[in-house]
Amino acid sequence: MTKIAILGANGRLGRVVGKAFIDAGFDVRAVTRTGKVPAELHGATVVAGDAMDRQSLIHATEGVDIVFNGLNPIYTDWGKCLPMAQNVMAACHANGALHLFPGTVYNYGSPMPEVITEDTPFRPTTEKGRIRCAMEALFRAEADAGHVRTIILRAGDFFGGTGSGSWFDLVVAAKMNKGVYTAPGPANLVHEWAYLPDFAVGFVGLARNLDKLGFYEALNFPGHAVTDMDIKAAAEKALGRPLKLTFMPWWVLRAGSPFVAMWREIVSMSYLRFEPHQLVSDRLEGIIGEVPHTPLDQAVAEALEDIGVTVHREKNAA
């Protein structure tokens, strides 16, 4: 049985990916700083490991075939990203493990390409974009040197799964129980979203088709390229009632950003909410077969339930 270590197993992405690999029959090792994991990872072996401590991480991933790198510090702690990436490379190299990594669209900078393919060049214009590019350059260098095989699957903004910290739960759905939909940007602008259960199954598909992949691959995950009006309509269907449309008060964050570190970090990435973009792939389906894609209405309803928003369920006729 293939053994996979999930780094960041307490995080929103880690717990969804971990569950997907458990459901797919993999031997899953959940690695967290505390050695504790959420209930949805029942069936995983739990190991304590600190991603900022190289020897700890090497020990925590000993004997695994694959390492899923779900490490993602909060916005104000992104100085840890590259040291963590270096430690993950050291752990994978020491243990002969393949490295799975979730990529972002930060690498492309502003102005964003409206359509992003696997061949679209990186042009980072923010510090976070430059950090992400540096991480991927490290992964590529380790692969080129024959040390660590890396497979990247790139996605847009996350929604779905338990936990907090995404634009969907912090902004879009924050006031839905009060009948309000909050758009983070222009309501008719196309934005790339990834429904996490789909994204996680995409990683499972890659892990099952490694024979079709090279020593270094960076693939796009086409999720839901939709507008806020599309998501609002899906949410209204799920709730069984209309929602009032409001907009995120960016001027407040911009005014306060010199004084609030998190606001400053959010404002630095605000272009993502004002420039249309979507991910496409001409390779993923040929590798894993049909790309996982839950219909938007269903994905939004399930994502709302995951974060505790009461969803209207129509009774089926007998």
Helices and strands as residue ranges (DSSP letters): E 3-7, H 12-23, E 27-32, G 39-41, E 45-48, H 54-60, E 66-69, G 75-80, H 81-95, E 98-103, G 106-108, E 115-116, H 127-144, E 150-154, E 157-159, H 167-167, I 168-172, G 176-178, E 180-183, E 191-195, H 196-207, G 210-212, E 216-220, E 224-226, H 228-239, E 244-247, H 250-256, H 261-268, G 270-273, E 278-279, H 284-288, H 296-306
